Amino acid sequence: MYLKLRGDITPGTRAEHCRTLSYLAEHFGKQHLISSIKSLDARQFVSWYRERNFRDRTPAAATVNKLIRECRRIFREAVDCQLLRTNPFDGIRQEKVGEIAWQYVSPAHFRALIGACSSLKWRGMITLTYCCGLRLGEVLHLTWADVDFERRLVRVVRKPAGGVTEAWCPKDKDMRIVPLPEDAVNVLTELQMASDEGQAYVVVNGKGPSAGERIKRQNITRDFQAIRKKAGVPKCKFHDLRKSYCTNIAQRTPLHVVQQLAGHADIRTTQRHYLQVQPKMIDTAREAVEEMLKCTA
C-alpha cells in the first residue's frame, strides 16, 4: 500500500523502500499491524538489523543509519494517513560515522581522463559531470529537449512516462538550470551531430543490440576505472567528478549558489560532503590574515 501511495519516488528510491519493507516484514511478520508498532519495537528492530548477518558480515554503521532514515520516511507516511499518532523511529539516534575521503579531480586530471576516452559517449558523460556537476542518473536521463544551446544552459527536469522517454525524477525533485561551460557545449555539439534522427536521449549506446538506446548503469564503474587507469589519474570514483565541480565553483561563487547548481535540498550536504579545501585556498586564507595584520602594524 505504501508504495502505491508514493508514486512520485524514483526507481532507485523505490528499490530501497522495497528492501526496507522486506526487513520490516521479516522482523515483525507480514500480518503485524503497523498501528501496534511502538518506539520500543522500532528500537528492537534496529538492534535486530544491526546484528543481522549478511554474507557473514554485519551491516556497517552507515548502512544502519540509512535503514533508520528509510523507516522514518515510511512511518511518516503512516502518521500522515492517521494510521499512527507518532512516528516510532523519530527518537532513534543515528550512529556517528566518519567522513569518507574522496579524491579531488584537478583540471589537469580531467583533461587526462578526456584524452583516455575511446568513445564520444564517455567524453560526454565525464564532461557533463565534471563541468556541469550533473549526477550520473541526470546524465543518463538527459534529453535533447533539456539542452538550450542558444542560452548555454541545461535543464535537469522530471521526465513523464510515455513516448520515447522513461519515467524519471531528479533526486531532490525540483527542476534546476545549470550553465554550460565551453567544454560542455563543444561535446554536446559533437553528440548532437552524431545522434540519429528522432533520438531523445543525449547519451546512448553506440553499438550492439541496444544501439541507440539510453545507457544503463551496468558496468559504468568498471568502464570508468579502466579510463582512469589509462589516463594515469589517482584512484577516484565517477561521483568524485561531481564533487570536484562543487569544489571548483565554490572558489568563485557563494555557497548558496553552489547548493542550487548542485541540486542539494540542504546546504549542509554541500558543505559536509562536496567541498574540499585546496592548498590554494589555504594560501589565500593565510595571505588575507597577513595583509590584515600588516594594515594594523
LINSUL-V571013 format. One line per field, one symbol per residue. ss: DSSP state (~ for helix, > for strand, _ for the rest). psi: psi as a letter, one per 40 degrees, with the letter a starting at -180 (. if undefined). burial: b if it has 16 or more other ideal C-beta (glycine too) atoms within 10 Angstrom, else e. A space follows every 10 residues. Layout:
ss=???
psi=???
burial=???
//
This chain:
ss=_~~~~_____ ~~~~~~~~~~ ~~~~~~~~__ ___~~~__~~ ~~~~~~~~~~ __>>__>>__ ~~~~~~~~~~ ~~~~~~~~~~ __________ __________ ______~~~~ ~~~~~~___~ ~~~~~~~~~~ ~~___~~~~~ __>~~~>>__ __>>>>__>_ _>__>__>__ _____>>>>_ _~~~~~~~~~ ~~~~______ >__>______ ___>_____~ ~~~~~~~~~~ ~_______~~ ~~~~~~~~~~ ____~~~~~~ ~~____~~~~ ~~~_____~~ ~~~~~~~~~~ ~~~~~~_
psi=dddddgeeii dddddddddd ddddddddid ehhdeehidd dddddddddd ehhhffiiii dddddddddd dddddddddd efdidiheed ehiiihhihh iihhhidddd dddddeheid dddddddddd eefiiddddd ehideehgdd efihhhiihi iibeiihihi dediiihhih iddddddddd dddeiihehd idhiheiadf heihhiehed dddddddddd efiihiiddd ddddddddee eeiidddddd defhdhdddd ddeehhhidd dddddddddd ddddde.
burial=ebeeeeeebb eeeeebbeeb bebbeeebee eeebeebeee ebeebbeebe eeeeeeeebe eeebbbbbeb bebbbebbee eeebeebbbe ebeeeeeeee ebbebeeebb ebbbebbeee bbbbbbbbbb bbbbbbbbbb bbbeebbeee eeebebbebe eeeeeeebbb eeeeebebeb eebbbebbee beeebeeebb bbbbeeeeee eeebbeeeeb eebbeebbee bebeebebeb bbbbbbbbbb eeeeeeebbb bbbbeeeeeb eeebbbeeee eeeeeeeeee eeeeeee
//
